[in-house]
Amino acid sequence: MRSDLLRGLLAGIAAASAMTAAAPTTAADFYAGKTIDFIIGSNPGGGYDVYARALARHIVKHIPGNPQIIAKNMPGAGSGKAASYMQTLAAKDGTVLGAVFPGALMEPLLGDRSKAQYDPPKFQYIGTADSGTRICAIWHGSQTKSFEDAQKRKTVLGASQAGGSSRDYGYMHNNLNGAKFDVISGYKGSVDIMLAVERGEVDGMCGYDWSSLRTQRAHWLRDKKINIIVQVALEPHEELTKMGVPTIWKFIKNEEDKKVAELIVTQQVFGRPYFVPAGTPPERVKILRDAFDKTVKDPAFLEDAKKHRLDIEALGGAKMQKMIEDLYATPANLVERAKAAVKP
């Protein structure tokens, strides 16, 4: 494995104990007749929305009492609006689930933590459905055909707000890889950015999940409408590597810059995260974690995921909890460098 940082983060996970206390009988009955609000911090139709709704369709079968789940989109501020809601307003009784961009969970670490309206280590994590690979996807009509071209000429990228990977990764490539991306922020989400790409408003998008491209724009790949100029992950993606797509590590020569990039990219290990607010009763957290673990192994869910071209590489809630806590214990000097790397 390339990442010493990831090894360090995962070193203590095996020893981290999950909540093992048996839930009382009344806890198992709690969800009977209840409705769970599933707050999705992205626009309808995007990759995060598709993943969350697929999970919602199946997890109810594994929650005692078979509650209903209602998906509610709450986009804004790179999923920061949804994360803030989960901390400040959401019910803390196990009836509200959150799904946000991993960048939103990193934003208080890499942004101004004193101004953040939520504290990611305090959330109680249910799990993540995928460990993703991100890409820079450039429209076939652009003069930029490779990452080497992006290092030599201006390439216009569409992006969301701070905390969204489309913005942060564009700047990361500029600051660590020598790219000359012109990052245009303000789009609501990946669906809007992709429409802007088709209209010729921008050349492309970075920080885009490979699984989302395959889900939302499979015809682009089929018809060769898009050039994937770099892949971003701690480890190379086999399919992209076979396609000849280089990794980010090819373009970072400085060892210290590699450590900074690894800190930023580690968020992809929890690529589709789900959580409940701090203060949720432990027995209900355990019920939801157990339900998630069963769902991601459920043949019906896996078949549904395959149908919608969703990659599933799940990580359980207790392990994700440990990873978030360890990330927020990163040495200050490395955090400061990472902060600078995702800014203009």
N, C-alpha and C positions, 0 to 999 in steps of 0.2 A: 504493500500500500504506500502511496506517495506521501500521505500527510502524517507527519509526526504529531500535529495538533489533534487530528482525528483519533489517532491511537491513544493519546493522552485522555481525550474526552471519553473514549469508550473503555479505558482501562478499569475504571471503577464501576462501570455499569453492571458487569456480571455479579459484582458483590453487593450492588444496591438492592435492598430488599423491597419487594412490592408490598402493598398492604395485604397482609395475610390473615388478619383477624376476620373471622366469619361474620358476615352481615347478619344482623338479627332478622327474624322472620318478618317483622313489620316492615323492614327495609325492602324486602323482596316484594311486598305487597304495595309499596308506596306508589309505583307507577301505574297501577290499575286505574283506568279511567282518566289518566292524566294526558296532557299535551306537552310535548317538548318543542320549544322554539329553537330552530337551528339558524343562527345568525351568520350569514355568509358575507364576508367583507369584500365582495367583488360584484361586478355587474352580471346580470343573467346571461348565460350562454358562453361565458369564459371557461377556461380549464378548471379553475378552482370551484366554480359553480357546478360544473358537470360532475366532478369528483364528489363534492359534498352531497349532491342530490342522489347520486348512486349509493353512497353510504347510507343516507337516510332511508332509502327504499328497503334496505335489508337489515339494518341494525335493530329495527323494532322487533324482529322475530326473536332476538336474543336478549331482550330486556324483559325481565319478569313483569307480568302485567300487560304486556303488549300495548304500550302507549302509542298515540299518534305523534308524528313528527311533522311540523310545518316549517318549510324552508322560507326564510325571509332574507332577501338581499339588502345589505347595508353598505354600499360602496362609499369610498371617500378617503382621502389622505393615505393612499397606499394601504388600505385596510385598517388604518389607525382609528378611523371613526368607529368601526365595529369593535376593535380591541378596547377602546375607551368605554364604549357602552358595556362591554362585558365586565369591566372592573367597577364602573360607577353606578350602573342602573339595572343590570341584569339580576334576576332572582338568583339567590345563592342556595337553592334547595335541590339542584339537580335537574331542573326543568328547562334550563337554557344551555345550549351548546354553542360554541363559537368555532368558526372556520376562517382563518385569515392568511394572508400572504406570509411566508416565513420572514420576509423583510420587515414586516410590522413587528415581529417578535425581536428583531435585531435593532430596530430603529432607536429605542431608548439607550441601547449600548453604543451605537455608532453615531447617534445624534446628541441632543442635549437632554440628558436623563432628568435633569432638574425640572424641565418643562413638560416632561411626558405625563400624560393623564392615566397611564397604566404601567404596571411593573411586571413584565413577563415571568420572572422566576416565581411570582406568587400565584399565577394561574395553576390550576390542576389539570395536567395533560392526560387526555384519553388515548392518544396515539397519533401517528401520522401514516397516511395511506401509501406514501411513495417517497423514495429517495431519488430526487430528480437530477437530470442533466439539462443545463440551459445552453442556449445558442445565440449567435447573432445571425439573423436571417435577413438577407438583402435581396430586393426585387431584381428580377432578371434584366430589367431595362437599365439599371444603374451602371455607371462606369466602374463601380467598385465590384470586383469579381472575387477578391480574395482578401484575407486579413492584411497581407502585405500591401495591397492597394489602399486599405483603410489607414495604414500608417503613413501613406504618402499624400493623400488627398482628402478633402472634406467630404464626409458622407453624412447625410442628415438622418437622424434617428427620431422616431416618435417615442414619447415616454409619458408615464404617469407622474405622480407627485413623488417627493422624497419618501423613501421607505419602500417604494415600488421597485422591483428588480429592473424594469425597463429603463428607469432613470439612473439608479445607482450603478448598474453594471456598465452602462455607457460611459459614465465618468471613470469607473474603475479601469476600463480598457484605456482610456485616455491617460490616466495618471500612472498606471503601472506597466502598460504594454506599448505606449507610444502611439496609440491611435489618434486620429484627428476627427473624431465624431463631433458633429454639431447636434447636441441633444435638445430637442424641442419638447418641453414638459407641458402638461395640462390635459392630456387625453384621459378619459375616464377609465380606460382599461384596454386589455389586449384586443378585444373585438373592435373597438374604435380605432386603435392604432393600425390594425390590419386593413380596415377599410381605407384609412388614409394612405397606406402603402399602395393599395389597388388604384386609388385615385391619383397617385403620383405626387401627393403632398410631401411625403418623406420617402427616403430610400429603403428604410427597413427598421428593424427593431432588435435590440440586444436584451439579454436577460429573459428571453422567451423560453418557456419550458418546451423541451423536445416533444414530450407527450401531448402538450396542448396543440402544437403545430400539427401533429398527426391526427388529433381529434377534430380540430376546428378547420383546418385547411389541408386536408389530405390531397385534394385535387391540385394544390400548388406543387406538391412533391411529384405527383403523377405526371403533371404537365410541364414539369421543370420550370415553373414560374419563379422559383426562389433559389438563391444561392446561400448555402450555410457555410459561413466563412470561418467559424471557430466554435468549438464546444467547450463548455465550462463545467467541470465537476472535479472532485478530488481524484477520481479514477476515470480513465477513458471509457466512453460508451461503445460497446462492441459494434453495434449497427452503424453508428456515425463514423467510427474508425474505418470500417470496411468501405464506407462511402468516400473516404479520403479526407474527412474533416479533421483539421489539426486541433490539438488541445491548447488551452490557454497557456500551459506551462512551456510550450515551445517559444513563446514570445516574451517571457519574463526571465531576464538574465541575472538579476540581482537576488541573492538568497534572502535578504531581508524583505524585499518586495514579495517574494514567494510566500513568506510567512504571513504577510499582510493579506495577500490574496486568499490564502487558505482559511484565515479567520472569517473573511467575508463569505467565501464559498461554502463553508461548513453548514450554513443555514439550509443548503439544499438537501442535507441528510434528513431534515424534517420538512420535506417539500410540500406536504398537504396536511398541516397540523390541525388537530381538534382538541378543544379544552373546555373546561367549565370555570366559573369564577372562583377566586380565593374565598374560602369560607364555606364551600359546599361540603356537606357532611361526608366524612371519609367512607362510610358504608355505601353511599350513593356513587361516589367516585369509583369505588371498587366494582360496583354493578356495571357502570358504564365502560370501565376498562375491560372487564371480562367480556362484555357484549361486543366491544370493538375487536378484541382478540379472536372471538368466535366468527365474527362477520368476515374478517379478512382471510379466513380459511374456508368460508362457506362456498361450496361449489356453485350455488346459484348466484352469489355475488361475483365470484370470479368469472363466471360466464357472462354476466351483465357487463363487467368491466372489459372483457375481451370484445364484446359486441360494440362498445363505445370507444375501443382502442385506448383504454386506460391502463397504464403500467401500474402494477401493484407490487411494491417492495416495502412492506409495512414495518413499523417499529412501535412497540408497545408503549403505553403511557408512562410507566415507571422509568423506563430507560430514557424516554424523551425528557422527562422531568429532570433527571440527572444531567443530561446533556445541556439543557438550558441553564441550569444552575452553574455548571462548570464554565460555560461561555461567559456568564456574567462575573466570573472570578478571574477572567483573563487579565494579565498584567497591564497596568495603565498605559505604559509606553507603546505597547502593541495596539491597544485600542485607539490611542490618539492617531497613530499612523493610518489605521483603517478608516477612521472618521474622515481624515483628509482625502483618502483615496476615492470616496464616493461623493465628493463634492466638486463643483465646477472649479 
